[in-house]
């Protein structure tokens, strides 16, 4: 698989990826002006998850411009009660007008309507997430959430980056950065209760992407961040989306460094996503069992656009092997895995 180690433009003047592969840093420069597709086909998104294993809660933020629609969402997860509450809102035909940044570590995304207010402020070394909603309902019946979370990003923290295209249309492309293990501080008030993150225990993750997709896709993705023996550990696993012949996005992150895996497979009972899953790799370096806690399932049907999503949060246990051959034991490690089918 091709590892990119230099800064290069993402797209040629013809709209093709200059060099497909994966990288430990976001080496590709996203040149939106070279995209060879209508504006309504361009997808841009920033997704954050921040989880607290010890306190058994989490929160996620979705911001995306999908061309046809823009989607913004806040989701609170309660792992004690195995439940979630979500508020989301749509805006139609944004087609780049929302001003999503060209880089994943600088710029600002700001959106507000009667349902959701979100501001993502990205600066080198930190990310500040400001958010509120007067309508997000808590389990006790009260409404409203408001808070601010800061994620710190150490300079030496490596990330998973990938640029690939589709066999059936090489002008369709997927440029993605996933960052694990960002210490979280700050918090929020929800349901009359204050939730605070502890940066020594609680970590955030980012899924940042830009691209043009083919119409129908099904992808599998899993991510987790935490600590093993006092060192930060996380992983990003994914497949099924675009032609992965040049590279995969399967990595372990240990002590801030990437350890590259080859191909992985998710073993799921798709008739019941709350039954245990299993994760394996073709190089025998990953063998994990996954015990689901809550299925954040959703379905969207806007005629020309449809989506069926199962983002399942739970705990991973098993073993992984680093590039050095060192084996790590993973015990009840909080994270998520998803199976998503989209037509858009």
C-alpha positions as CSV (number, residue, x, y, z in Angstrom):
1,X,0.0,0.0,0.0
2,X,1.2,3.4,-0.9
3,X,2.3,5.8,1.9
4,X,2.4,9.4,1.0
5,X,5.3,11.3,2.7
6,X,5.2,14.7,1.0
7,X,2.9,17.6,0.5
8,X,1.0,17.4,-2.8
9,X,-2.1,18.8,-4.4
10,X,-5.1,16.5,-3.9
11,X,-6.6,16.9,-7.4
12,X,-5.2,17.4,-10.9
13,X,-6.8,20.0,-13.2
14,X,-8.9,17.2,-14.6
15,X,-10.3,16.4,-11.1
16,X,-8.4,13.2,-10.6
17,X,-6.4,12.4,-7.4
18,X,-2.8,13.2,-8.1
19,X,-1.5,10.2,-6.0
20,X,-3.8,7.8,-4.1
21,X,-2.6,6.3,-0.8
22,X,-2.5,6.9,2.9
23,X,-0.4,9.1,5.2
24,X,0.4,9.8,8.8
25,X,-0.3,13.5,8.3
26,X,-2.8,15.4,6.0
27,X,-0.2,15.8,3.2
28,X,-2.8,16.4,0.4
29,X,-3.9,20.0,-0.2
30,X,-7.7,20.1,-0.8
31,X,-8.0,22.2,-4.0
32,X,-11.8,22.4,-4.3
33,X,-11.6,24.4,-7.5
34,X,-10.3,21.3,-9.4
35,X,-13.3,19.1,-8.5
36,X,-14.8,17.7,-11.7
37,X,-18.5,17.3,-10.5
38,X,-21.6,19.5,-10.0
39,X,-21.8,21.4,-6.8
40,X,-24.6,19.3,-5.5
41,X,-22.4,16.2,-5.6
42,X,-19.7,17.6,-3.4
43,X,-19.6,16.3,0.2
44,X,-17.9,18.1,3.1
45,X,-18.1,17.0,6.7
46,X,-16.7,17.3,10.2
47,X,-17.8,14.8,12.9
48,X,-16.6,14.8,16.5
49,X,-17.1,12.2,19.2
50,X,-16.1,12.8,22.8
51,X,-16.5,9.9,25.2
52,X,-16.0,9.5,29.0
53,X,-15.5,5.8,29.9
54,X,-15.4,6.2,33.6
55,X,-18.4,8.6,33.8
56,X,-20.3,6.5,31.2
57,X,-21.5,9.3,28.9
58,X,-20.6,10.7,25.6
59,X,-21.5,13.4,23.1
60,X,-21.2,13.6,19.3
61,X,-21.5,16.5,16.8
62,X,-22.3,16.2,13.1
63,X,-21.8,19.0,10.7
64,X,-22.0,18.3,7.0
65,X,-22.7,19.9,3.6
66,X,-23.8,17.1,1.3
67,X,-24.7,19.3,-1.6
68,X,-28.4,18.6,-1.7
69,X,-28.7,19.2,2.1
70,X,-26.7,20.4,5.1
71,X,-27.1,18.4,8.3
72,X,-26.3,19.5,11.8
73,X,-26.8,17.3,14.9
74,X,-26.0,17.0,18.6
75,X,-26.3,13.5,20.2
76,X,-26.0,12.7,23.9
77,X,-25.2,9.1,24.9
78,X,-25.9,7.6,28.3
79,X,-24.1,4.3,28.6
80,X,-25.5,3.6,32.1
81,X,-29.1,3.6,30.8
82,X,-28.1,2.3,27.3
83,X,-29.9,5.2,25.7
84,X,-29.3,8.3,23.5
85,X,-31.1,11.6,22.7
86,X,-30.5,13.5,19.5
87,X,-31.5,16.8,18.0
88,X,-30.8,17.5,14.3
89,X,-31.7,20.0,11.7
90,X,-31.5,20.2,7.9
91,X,-30.8,23.1,5.5
92,X,-31.5,22.5,1.8
93,X,-29.1,23.0,-1.2
94,X,-26.1,24.6,0.7
95,X,-23.7,23.5,-2.1
96,X,-20.6,25.0,-0.5
97,X,-22.2,28.1,0.9
98,X,-21.7,27.0,4.5
99,X,-18.0,27.7,4.2
100,X,-16.4,24.5,5.4
101,X,-12.6,25.0,5.8
102,X,-10.1,23.6,3.3
103,X,-7.9,22.3,6.1
104,X,-8.8,20.2,9.1
105,X,-6.7,22.2,11.6
106,X,-7.7,25.8,11.0
107,X,-10.8,27.8,10.2
108,X,-14.3,27.9,11.6
109,X,-17.7,26.3,11.0
110,X,-20.7,28.1,12.4
111,X,-24.3,27.3,12.1
112,X,-27.4,28.3,14.0
113,X,-31.2,28.0,13.7
114,X,-34.1,27.5,16.1
115,X,-33.1,23.9,16.8
116,X,-29.3,23.7,16.9
117,X,-26.4,26.1,17.4
118,X,-22.9,24.7,16.6
119,X,-19.5,26.4,16.3
120,X,-16.3,24.5,15.6
121,X,-13.3,26.7,16.0
122,X,-10.1,25.0,14.7
123,X,-6.7,26.2,15.6
124,X,-3.3,24.6,15.5
125,X,-3.0,22.5,18.7
126,X,-6.6,22.8,19.8
127,X,-10.3,22.6,18.7
128,X,-13.1,24.4,20.6
129,X,-16.6,23.0,20.2
130,X,-19.4,25.4,21.2
131,X,-22.9,24.2,21.1
132,X,-26.5,24.6,22.3
133,X,-30.0,23.5,21.7
134,X,-33.2,24.6,23.5
135,X,-35.0,21.5,22.2
136,X,-32.8,18.5,23.1
137,X,-34.9,16.6,25.6
138,X,-33.3,14.8,28.6
139,X,-34.6,11.6,30.1
140,X,-36.1,13.6,33.0
141,X,-38.3,15.5,30.6
142,X,-36.4,18.8,30.7
143,X,-35.2,20.4,27.6
144,X,-32.0,22.2,26.6
145,X,-28.2,21.7,26.3
146,X,-25.4,24.2,26.3
147,X,-21.7,23.8,26.6
148,X,-18.1,24.2,25.4
149,X,-15.5,21.5,24.9
150,X,-11.9,21.9,24.1
151,X,-9.9,19.1,22.5
152,X,-6.1,19.5,22.6
153,X,-4.0,18.1,19.7
154,X,-0.4,17.4,20.5
155,X,2.1,18.3,17.8
156,X,3.5,14.8,17.6
157,X,0.1,13.0,17.4
158,X,-0.1,11.2,14.1
159,X,-3.4,10.8,12.3
160,X,-4.9,8.5,9.7
161,X,-5.2,10.1,6.3
162,X,-6.4,8.6,3.0
163,X,-7.2,9.6,-0.5
164,X,-8.9,7.1,-2.8
165,X,-11.3,7.1,-5.7
166,X,-14.0,4.8,-7.1
167,X,-13.4,2.2,-9.9
168,X,-16.6,3.1,-11.7
169,X,-15.8,6.9,-11.6
170,X,-12.2,8.1,-10.9
171,X,-13.5,11.7,-10.6
172,X,-15.4,10.5,-7.5
173,X,-13.0,10.8,-4.6
174,X,-12.7,10.3,-0.8
175,X,-10.2,12.5,1.1
176,X,-10.4,11.8,4.8
177,X,-8.5,12.5,8.0
178,X,-9.3,10.7,11.3
179,X,-7.7,11.9,14.5
180,X,-7.9,9.8,17.7
181,X,-6.9,10.4,21.3
182,X,-7.4,14.2,21.7
183,X,-7.6,15.0,25.5
184,X,-11.0,16.7,26.3
185,X,-11.7,19.4,28.8
186,X,-14.8,21.6,29.4
187,X,-18.3,20.2,29.4
188,X,-22.0,21.1,29.2
189,X,-25.2,21.4,31.1
190,X,-28.0,19.0,30.1
191,X,-31.1,17.9,31.9
192,X,-30.3,20.1,34.8
193,X,-27.0,18.3,35.3
194,X,-23.4,19.4,34.7
195,X,-21.2,17.1,32.8
196,X,-17.4,17.7,32.8
197,X,-14.6,16.0,30.9
198,X,-11.3,15.0,32.5
199,X,-8.4,15.4,30.0
200,X,-6.5,12.7,31.9
201,X,-9.1,10.2,31.1
202,X,-11.5,11.4,28.4
203,X,-10.6,11.7,24.8
204,X,-12.2,13.0,21.6
205,X,-11.9,11.9,18.0
206,X,-12.5,13.7,14.6
207,X,-13.7,12.4,11.3
208,X,-12.9,15.1,8.7
209,X,-13.7,14.5,5.1
210,X,-14.1,16.1,1.7
211,X,-15.1,14.4,-1.5
212,X,-17.5,13.5,-4.4
213,X,-19.2,10.1,-3.9
214,X,-20.9,7.7,-6.2
215,X,-24.6,7.4,-5.6
216,X,-25.0,4.2,-3.6
217,X,-22.4,3.2,-0.9
218,X,-22.2,1.0,2.1
219,X,-19.4,1.5,4.6
220,X,-18.1,0.0,7.8
221,X,-16.2,2.2,10.3
222,X,-15.0,1.8,13.8
223,X,-13.1,4.0,16.2
224,X,-12.0,4.0,19.8
225,X,-9.6,6.1,22.0
226,X,-8.4,5.5,25.5
227,X,-5.4,4.5,27.5
228,X,-3.5,1.2,28.0
229,X,-0.9,1.0,30.7
230,X,-0.8,4.8,31.0
231,X,-0.2,5.4,27.2
232,X,-2.8,6.7,24.8
233,X,-4.1,4.0,22.5
234,X,-6.7,4.1,19.8
235,X,-7.7,2.6,16.5
236,X,-9.4,3.5,13.2
237,X,-10.9,0.6,11.1
238,X,-12.9,1.0,8.0
239,X,-13.7,-0.5,4.5
240,X,-16.3,-0.8,1.8
241,X,-16.1,2.8,0.7
242,X,-14.3,3.6,-2.5
243,X,-11.6,1.5,-4.2
244,X,-9.2,0.5,-1.4
245,X,-6.6,-1.2,-3.6
246,X,-4.1,1.7,-3.1
247,X,-4.5,1.9,0.6
248,X,-6.7,1.1,3.6
249,X,-7.6,3.3,6.6
250,X,-6.9,0.6,9.2
251,X,-4.5,1.8,11.8
252,X,-3.6,1.4,15.5
253,X,-2.4,4.5,17.3
254,X,-0.2,3.9,20.3
255,X,1.8,6.5,22.2
256,X,0.7,9.0,19.5
257,X,2.3,6.9,16.6
258,X,0.5,5.1,13.8
259,X,0.9,1.3,13.4
260,X,-0.5,0.3,10.0
261,X,-2.8,-2.7,9.5
262,X,-3.8,-4.3,6.2
263,X,-7.4,-5.4,5.7
264,X,-10.0,-5.9,8.4
265,X,-13.4,-7.5,8.5
266,X,-16.4,-6.7,10.8
267,X,-18.4,-9.8,11.7
268,X,-22.0,-8.6,12.4
269,X,-25.4,-10.0,12.8
270,X,-27.2,-7.4,10.7
271,X,-30.6,-8.7,12.0
272,X,-29.7,-7.6,15.5
273,X,-26.9,-5.0,15.9
274,X,-26.9,-5.4,19.7
275,X,-25.6,-8.9,19.5
276,X,-21.8,-9.2,19.9
277,X,-19.6,-8.3,17.0
278,X,-16.1,-9.6,16.1
279,X,-13.2,-7.8,14.3
280,X,-10.4,-9.6,12.6
281,X,-7.5,-8.7,10.2
282,X,-6.0,-10.7,7.4
283,X,-2.5,-10.2,9.0
284,X,-3.7,-11.7,12.3
285,X,-2.7,-8.5,14.1
286,X,-6.2,-7.6,15.2
287,X,-8.6,-9.8,17.1
288,X,-11.3,-8.0,19.0
289,X,-14.7,-8.8,20.4
290,X,-17.2,-6.0,20.7
291,X,-20.0,-5.9,23.2
292,X,-22.7,-3.4,22.1
293,X,-24.3,-1.0,24.6
294,X,-26.5,1.3,22.5
295,X,-27.4,1.3,18.8
296,X,-27.6,4.9,17.6
297,X,-29.8,3.9,14.7
298,X,-31.4,6.4,12.3
299,X,-33.1,6.5,8.8
300,X,-33.5,9.4,6.4
301,X,-35.7,9.3,3.3
302,X,-35.8,12.4,1.1
303,X,-36.8,10.5,-2.0
304,X,-33.6,11.1,-4.0
305,X,-31.6,10.8,-0.8
306,X,-31.8,7.9,1.6
307,X,-29.7,6.7,4.5
308,X,-29.9,3.7,6.9
309,X,-27.4,4.0,9.8
310,X,-26.4,1.9,12.7
311,X,-23.7,3.5,14.8
312,X,-23.2,1.2,17.8
313,X,-21.4,2.2,20.9
314,X,-19.9,-0.5,23.1
315,X,-16.7,-2.0,24.6
316,X,-13.9,-3.8,22.8
317,X,-11.8,-6.6,24.3
318,X,-9.1,-8.7,22.7
319,X,-5.6,-8.3,21.3
320,X,-3.7,-6.1,18.8
321,X,-0.1,-6.3,17.6
322,X,2.0,-3.2,16.9
323,X,4.5,-2.8,14.0
324,X,7.3,-3.9,16.4
325,X,5.5,-7.1,17.2
326,X,4.5,-6.1,20.7
327,X,1.1,-7.4,21.6
328,X,-1.4,-5.3,23.5
329,X,-4.3,-6.6,25.5
330,X,-7.5,-4.5,25.1
331,X,-10.0,-4.8,28.0
332,X,-13.5,-3.3,27.8
333,X,-12.3,-0.4,25.7
334,X,-15.1,2.1,24.9
335,X,-15.7,3.1,21.3
336,X,-18.1,2.6,18.4
337,X,-18.6,0.7,15.2
338,X,-21.0,1.4,12.4
339,X,-22.7,0.0,9.3
340,X,-24.1,2.7,7.1
341,X,-26.0,2.4,3.8
342,X,-26.5,5.6,1.7
343,X,-28.1,6.6,-1.5
344,X,-27.0,10.3,-2.1
